[in-house]
Amino acid sequence: MWKTEELSMEGKPLVTIEYCPKCGWLLRAAYMASELLTTFTEELGGVTLRPSETAGKFCIYVDGATVLDRKVDGFPEIAALKRLIRDRVAPGKDLGHADRHPA
């Protein structure tokens, strides 16, 4: 098992995306990581991709705290994921079009 209390060297939050490699979710995890790093360039200390030892697992953590669990929440749309992360790491940040909820 891995340590969940990781912190970046800059004191900025770290996002960890744990994915099931047997399910073929590496590309999904990498896409989400790139979107988060692009959106939160100043706010995040990094995004780590971590292959899970548990089949079917896809979870996203901020500084070790679970933000999303696919088995509970399903896979989020990228705008919803950005809102979840923003609410944890930069509550005042304007996400532009990602702040508009679907009708």
C-alpha positions as CSV (number, residue, x, y, z in Angstrom):
1,M,0.0,0.0,0.0
2,W,1.2,3.5,-0.6
3,K,1.4,6.5,1.7
4,T,-1.5,8.9,1.3
5,E,-0.1,11.8,3.3
6,E,2.2,13.0,0.5
7,L,2.8,16.8,0.1
8,S,4.6,18.6,-2.6
9,M,7.9,20.3,-1.8
10,E,6.3,23.7,-2.5
11,G,3.5,23.0,0.1
12,K,1.0,23.0,-2.7
13,P,-1.7,20.2,-2.9
14,L,-0.9,17.0,-4.7
15,V,-3.5,15.1,-6.8
16,T,-3.2,11.4,-7.1
17,I,-5.2,9.4,-9.7
18,E,-5.2,5.7,-8.9
19,Y,-6.4,3.7,-11.8
20,C,-6.9,0.0,-12.8
21,P,-4.4,-0.9,-15.5
22,K,-6.2,-4.1,-16.3
23,C,-9.3,-2.1,-17.1
24,G,-7.3,0.0,-19.6
25,W,-7.9,3.3,-17.7
26,L,-4.4,4.7,-18.0
27,L,-5.3,7.0,-20.9
28,R,-8.3,8.3,-19.0
29,A,-6.2,9.0,-16.0
30,A,-3.5,10.7,-18.1
31,Y,-6.1,12.9,-19.8
32,M,-7.6,13.9,-16.5
33,A,-4.1,14.7,-15.2
34,S,-3.2,16.8,-18.2
35,E,-6.5,18.8,-17.8
36,L,-5.9,19.4,-14.1
37,L,-2.3,20.5,-14.6
38,T,-3.3,22.8,-17.4
39,T,-6.2,24.4,-15.4
40,F,-4.4,24.6,-12.0
41,T,-0.8,25.5,-13.1
42,E,-0.2,27.7,-10.0
43,E,-2.3,25.9,-7.5
44,L,-1.1,22.3,-7.7
45,G,2.2,20.8,-6.7
46,G,1.7,18.0,-9.1
47,V,-0.5,15.1,-10.3
48,T,0.6,11.5,-9.8
49,L,-0.7,8.5,-11.8
50,R,-0.7,5.4,-9.6
51,P,-1.6,2.0,-11.0
52,S,-3.9,0.2,-8.5
53,E,-3.5,-3.3,-7.3
54,T,-7.3,-3.5,-6.9
55,A,-9.2,-4.5,-10.0
56,G,-11.8,-1.9,-11.2
57,K,-10.4,0.9,-9.0
58,F,-10.4,4.5,-10.1
59,C,-10.0,7.0,-7.4
60,I,-8.8,10.6,-7.2
61,Y,-7.2,12.0,-4.1
62,V,-6.1,15.5,-3.0
63,D,-3.3,15.3,-0.4
64,G,-4.5,11.7,0.4
65,A,-8.2,12.6,0.9
66,T,-10.6,10.9,-1.4
67,V,-12.3,13.3,-3.8
68,L,-13.8,10.8,-6.2
69,D,-14.3,7.1,-6.2
70,R,-15.6,5.6,-9.5
71,K,-17.6,2.9,-7.7
72,V,-19.5,5.5,-5.7
73,D,-19.5,8.6,-8.1
74,G,-19.0,7.1,-11.5
75,F,-16.6,8.7,-14.0
76,P,-16.9,12.5,-13.9
77,E,-17.1,14.8,-16.9
78,I,-13.9,16.8,-17.0
79,A,-15.7,20.1,-16.1
80,A,-17.2,18.4,-13.0
81,L,-13.8,17.1,-12.0
82,K,-12.3,20.5,-12.3
83,R,-15.0,21.9,-10.0
84,L,-14.3,19.2,-7.5
85,I,-10.6,19.9,-7.5
86,R,-11.1,23.7,-7.5
87,D,-13.3,23.5,-4.5
88,R,-10.5,21.7,-2.6
89,V,-7.4,23.7,-3.8
90,A,-8.6,27.1,-5.0
91,P,-12.2,27.9,-4.0
92,G,-12.1,31.4,-5.4
93,K,-10.8,30.4,-8.8
94,D,-13.0,31.1,-11.8
95,L,-13.1,28.2,-14.2
96,G,-14.9,30.0,-17.0
97,H,-17.1,27.7,-19.0
98,A,-16.4,24.8,-16.6
99,D,-18.3,26.6,-14.0
100,R,-21.5,26.5,-16.1
101,H,-23.4,23.4,-15.0
102,P,-25.3,21.4,-17.7
103,A,-29.0,22.4,-18.1
